Amino acid sequence: MLDDLDYDDSESPAIGLVRAGVSWDDVRDHIKIGHSPLLVPGDGGEYAGIYWTGTEAVVIDDLGPDQEDAIHEFRELLRERGEA
């Protein structure tokens, strides 16, 4: 499990904010246990979201370079997919 995650819970669903430098292996291990959606900063400056469907982790790439915009877009995608 990832320690000391910050969360954006201004709207539902709450999204965990992963710090830069955390490995994707650690993120995937966390999502298997924690199941809450996570926003992950990428090496190229773009954010990605990851969420648990109940049976697998799904990654949504290319959420943009701005954290607030990425959170908003990720929430909208989760709602459209019935994951919120």
N, C-alpha and C positions, 0 to 999 in steps of 0.2 A: 504494500500500500504506500502511496505517496504521502509524505508528511507535510503538514503546514500549507495545504492548498488554500488559496483565496477563492472565494465564490462571488459571482455576480448573481445576486438573487433579487434584483430589482423587478424582475418579471419571472413568470414560470415558463419553463423549468429553470431551476438554478443550474448554473454552468461553472464547473471547476476550472480555474485558470492555472495551467501548468507553467512553471517557470522555464525560462530558456536553459538549455543544457541537459534536460531530463531525457533519457533515452526512450525510444519508442517501445523497447522491451518492457521498461518500467511502466510506461503508460498503459500498455496492453495488459500487464499483470494487474494493475490497479483497476481497470475497467471491468475485468472478469469478476472482481470481488465487490467493488463499490457500486458499479452499474450506473452511476450518474454521468451525464454528458461532460466532456472535457474539451477545452479549447487549448490547442498546443501550438506554440510558435515554431515555425519551420526554419530551416537553415537559410532559405532564400528570402526570408523576410515576410513570407505569406503565412497566414494562420490556417490550421486545419482543425476540424472538429472530429471527435470520436464519440460514439455512443454504443450502448449495448442493446441488442434487439430481443434478448431473452435466450438466444442461442449462439450469437456471434457478435463480434465488434465490427462496426462499420465506420470507415474513415471518409470524411468529406473534405477534399482538398480545395485549395484555391478560394479561401474565404476572404482574401485580401490582406493588405499590410497593416490596416488600422484595427486595433483591438476592439474598439467600440462597434465599428461597422461589422467586424467578424462575428461578434457576439450576437448582434441583431440578426444578421443573415442566418447564422447557425440556428437560432431559436425559430425563425420562420421555417427553415427546412425541417426541423424536428416536428413542428406543428403540422406541416403539410404531410409528413410521413406517419402521423398519428403516434409519435413518440413523446409527445408532451402532455 
